[in-house]
């Protein structure tokens, strides 16, 4: 706890079956939940308790290239394989389905003919670093 930031570590069972994660969030008076590419589907008890207050970022322009299994290099490969002329990031609300929550913000970058999964990932990371903190800050202030 070098930076005095509290942490709560949990496994899938605690997240999906026991209610321990929701209890912790409520007990700690959590206002919003900010995910950064979290890959598990959020249980309905947490969705219901924090509806409109859970945010995530996706490394493509939703609704394309989203859904279960679409993360990391898989997304960038799908963008390239699909012949997309642009990609980007999508910051969105989280609901009970993968990557289907309301879109809050998108930023775009071109997909060049010579782009690889790695070069496209680099462009996406730059967009994430540039936009994610500021968008989340505005969302938190407006809660």
Secondary structure, 3 states (H helix, E strand, C coil): CCCCCCCCCCCHHHHHHHCHHHHHHHHCCCCCEECCCCCCCCCHHHHHHCCCCEEEEECCCCCCCCCCCCCCHHHHHHHHHCCCCEEEEEEEECCCCCCCCCEEEEEEEECCCCCCHHHHHHHHHHHHHHHHHHHHHHHHHCC
